[in-house]
Amino acid sequence: MTHKRKLLMSWSSGKDSAWALHTLQQHPEYKVVGLFTTVNEAFERVAMHGVRTELLRQQADALGLPLEVIALPWPCTNEDYQARMGAFIKGAKKRGIDAFGFGDLLLEDVKQYRENQLAGTGIEAVFPIWHTPTDSLPHKMIENGLRAVITCLDPKKVPKAFAGRELTAELLAELPEGTDPCGENGEFHTFVFDGPMFRQPVTIAPGEVVERDGFVFADILPASG
């Protein structure tokens, strides 16, 4: 049997990183051995998705994978980010990690940034769902049992009422014309609580919906018991 390359998955808590993880778990070349996430130190939440660190840990438990949290200061300068990520990359390489997986789909500059960040480190950047057509991808996710809720949206692009709603075929049909069904133009971000990559669902409860910095955030709470 050939030796599989050890891979850490960049985990945002949302549908694209979950689907990329699922894709990589079936890949003959890679073995996913863990997840890593950057979290805002001041708020204990994933940037943009607004998801609590506690829920990230519950996701990781449900996925059966260890999670490494990279705490970032707030505000975070580019220097701060580079220093903390650089230290994390070095440590991963020392532990025998061969690759990082990412759930990016369309944004060329983001992909380029990640590749540049890993250039010369000995760690490969892997993009398993890159350029998958975004009109069909969410439908495929839903048909395969992936379940996610919208945790953050841009009210200039998507109605506020969508915050906190589950991503379903019905919701996709209600998206305003011109909206990318995967939210690739920053329309919305999600939290995944079940799917083919999970051993068991993450039980969640809806929290309050707030508007902050021009975005609408739906807080997702760990369901008690």
C-alpha positions as CSV (number, residue, x, y, z in Angstrom):
1,M,0.0,0.0,0.0
2,T,1.3,3.4,-0.9
3,H,2.0,5.9,1.8
4,K,-0.6,8.6,1.9
5,R,0.4,12.3,2.3
6,K,-0.6,13.8,5.7
7,L,-2.9,16.7,5.3
8,L,-4.4,19.3,7.6
9,M,-7.7,20.9,6.6
10,S,-8.2,24.7,6.8
11,W,-11.5,24.8,8.6
12,S,-13.9,27.8,8.4
13,S,-16.9,25.9,10.0
14,G,-18.8,26.4,6.8
15,K,-20.1,24.3,3.9
16,D,-17.2,24.8,1.4
17,S,-14.5,23.6,3.9
18,A,-16.8,20.7,4.9
19,W,-17.3,19.7,1.3
20,A,-13.6,20.0,0.5
21,L,-12.9,17.8,3.6
22,H,-15.4,15.2,2.3
23,T,-13.7,15.2,-1.1
24,L,-10.2,14.8,0.4
25,Q,-11.4,12.0,2.7
26,Q,-12.1,10.0,-0.5
27,H,-8.8,11.0,-2.2
28,P,-6.3,8.2,-2.8
29,E,-3.2,10.4,-2.2
30,Y,-4.1,12.2,1.1
31,K,-4.9,11.3,4.6
32,V,-6.7,14.1,6.6
33,V,-5.2,14.0,10.1
34,G,-6.7,17.2,11.5
35,L,-8.2,20.6,11.2
36,F,-6.9,24.1,11.8
37,T,-8.8,27.4,12.2
38,T,-7.9,31.0,12.9
39,V,-10.0,32.6,15.7
40,N,-10.3,36.2,16.8
41,E,-8.7,36.2,20.3
42,A,-10.9,39.0,21.6
43,F,-14.3,37.6,20.6
44,E,-13.5,33.8,20.7
45,R,-15.1,33.5,17.3
46,V,-14.2,32.5,13.7
47,A,-13.7,35.7,11.6
48,M,-16.6,36.5,9.2
49,H,-18.6,33.4,10.1
50,G,-19.0,34.7,13.6
51,V,-19.0,31.2,15.0
52,R,-18.1,30.5,18.6
53,T,-14.9,28.5,19.3
54,E,-16.9,26.0,21.4
55,L,-19.0,25.1,18.4
56,L,-15.8,24.6,16.3
57,R,-14.7,22.1,18.9
58,Q,-18.1,20.3,18.7
59,Q,-17.8,20.1,15.0
60,A,-14.3,18.6,15.2
61,D,-15.5,16.0,17.7
62,A,-18.4,15.1,15.4
63,L,-15.9,14.8,12.5
64,G,-13.6,12.7,14.6
65,L,-10.6,15.0,13.9
66,P,-8.3,17.0,16.2
67,L,-8.7,20.7,15.9
68,E,-5.9,23.3,16.2
69,V,-7.0,26.8,16.9
70,I,-4.6,29.7,15.9
71,A,-5.6,32.7,18.0
72,L,-5.2,36.0,16.3
73,P,-5.1,39.4,18.1
74,W,-7.8,42.0,17.5
75,P,-7.1,44.2,15.7
76,C,-4.8,42.0,13.7
77,T,-2.1,43.5,11.6
78,N,-0.7,41.6,8.6
79,E,2.6,41.2,10.5
80,D,0.7,39.6,13.4
81,Y,-1.0,37.3,11.1
82,Q,2.1,36.3,9.2
83,A,4.0,35.7,12.4
84,R,1.4,33.4,14.0
85,M,0.7,31.5,10.8
86,G,4.4,31.2,10.0
87,A,5.0,29.6,13.4
88,F,2.0,27.3,12.9
89,I,3.3,26.2,9.4
90,K,6.8,25.5,10.8
91,G,5.4,23.4,13.6
92,A,3.2,21.5,11.2
93,K,6.1,20.7,9.0
94,K,8.1,19.5,12.0
95,R,5.3,17.1,12.8
96,G,5.4,15.6,9.3
97,I,2.5,17.4,7.7
98,D,2.8,17.3,3.9
99,A,-0.2,19.4,2.8
100,F,-2.9,21.9,3.8
101,G,-6.3,21.6,2.3
102,F,-8.5,24.6,1.5
103,G,-12.2,25.0,0.5
104,D,-11.7,27.9,-2.0
105,L,-13.8,27.8,-5.1
106,L,-13.4,30.9,-7.3
107,L,-11.3,33.7,-5.7
108,E,-8.0,33.6,-7.6
109,D,-6.3,36.2,-5.3
110,V,-7.1,34.1,-2.2
111,K,-5.8,31.0,-3.8
112,Q,-2.6,32.8,-4.8
113,Y,-2.2,34.2,-1.3
114,R,-2.4,30.7,0.2
115,E,0.1,29.3,-2.3
116,N,2.5,32.2,-1.7
117,Q,2.2,31.7,2.1
118,L,3.2,28.0,1.7
119,A,5.9,28.5,-1.0
120,G,9.2,27.1,0.1
121,T,7.8,25.6,3.3
122,G,7.7,22.0,2.0
123,I,3.9,22.0,2.6
124,E,1.7,21.7,-0.5
125,A,-1.5,23.8,-0.8
126,V,-4.4,21.5,-2.0
127,F,-7.7,22.9,-3.4
128,P,-10.0,19.9,-4.0
129,I,-13.1,21.8,-5.0
130,W,-11.5,24.6,-6.9
131,H,-13.6,25.8,-9.9
132,T,-16.5,23.4,-9.1
133,P,-19.6,25.1,-10.7
134,T,-21.2,27.1,-7.9
135,D,-24.7,26.8,-9.5
136,S,-24.8,23.1,-9.0
137,L,-22.5,22.6,-6.0
138,P,-24.9,23.6,-3.1
139,H,-27.6,21.3,-4.6
140,K,-25.1,18.4,-4.6
141,M,-24.2,19.2,-1.0
142,I,-27.8,19.2,0.1
143,E,-28.7,16.0,-1.8
144,N,-25.8,14.3,-0.1
145,G,-27.1,15.2,3.4
146,L,-25.0,18.3,4.2
147,R,-26.9,20.6,6.5
148,A,-25.8,24.2,7.2
149,V,-27.3,27.4,8.5
150,I,-26.5,31.0,7.4
151,T,-24.5,32.7,10.2
152,C,-23.5,35.9,8.4
153,L,-24.8,37.8,5.4
154,D,-24.3,41.1,3.5
155,P,-27.8,42.8,3.7
156,K,-26.9,44.8,0.6
157,K,-26.9,41.5,-1.4
158,V,-29.2,39.1,0.5
159,P,-32.4,39.9,2.6
160,K,-31.7,40.1,6.4
161,A,-34.4,37.5,7.0
162,F,-32.1,34.8,5.6
163,A,-29.8,35.1,8.6
164,G,-30.1,32.0,10.8
165,R,-32.0,30.0,8.2
166,E,-31.0,26.5,7.0
167,L,-29.5,26.3,3.5
168,T,-32.1,24.2,1.6
169,A,-33.2,23.9,-2.0
170,E,-36.1,26.2,-1.1
171,L,-33.8,28.9,0.3
172,L,-31.5,28.6,-2.8
173,A,-34.6,29.2,-5.0
174,E,-35.4,32.4,-3.0
175,L,-31.9,34.0,-3.4
176,P,-32.1,37.3,-5.2
177,E,-31.2,37.2,-8.9
178,G,-27.4,37.5,-9.5
179,T,-26.5,35.9,-6.1
180,D,-23.9,33.3,-6.2
181,P,-25.5,30.1,-4.7
182,C,-22.3,29.4,-2.8
183,G,-22.1,33.0,-1.5
184,E,-18.7,33.4,-3.3
185,N,-19.1,37.1,-3.7
186,G,-19.4,37.6,0.1
187,E,-23.2,37.3,0.1
188,F,-23.3,34.9,3.0
189,H,-21.3,32.5,5.2
190,T,-22.5,29.2,6.9
191,F,-22.1,26.8,9.8
192,V,-22.3,23.1,9.0
193,F,-23.9,20.9,11.6
194,D,-24.4,17.6,9.7
195,G,-23.4,15.8,6.5
196,P,-21.6,12.7,5.1
197,M,-18.3,13.8,6.7
198,F,-19.9,13.8,10.3
199,R,-20.1,10.8,12.6
200,Q,-23.1,12.4,14.3
201,P,-24.8,15.8,13.9
202,V,-23.8,18.9,16.0
203,T,-26.9,19.9,18.0
204,I,-27.4,23.7,17.8
205,A,-30.0,26.3,18.8
206,P,-30.7,29.7,17.2
207,G,-29.3,32.7,19.0
208,E,-29.9,36.4,18.5
209,V,-29.5,38.1,15.1
210,V,-27.5,41.4,15.2
211,E,-26.2,43.9,12.7
212,R,-22.6,44.9,13.0
213,D,-20.1,46.6,10.7
214,G,-22.5,46.4,7.8
215,F,-23.1,42.7,8.1
216,V,-26.0,40.7,9.7
217,F,-24.8,37.9,12.1
218,A,-27.0,35.1,13.4
219,D,-25.5,33.7,16.6
220,I,-25.6,29.9,16.7
221,L,-25.6,28.4,20.2
222,P,-24.6,24.9,21.3
223,A,-27.8,23.1,22.2
224,S,-27.8,22.2,25.9
225,G,-27.9,18.4,26.4
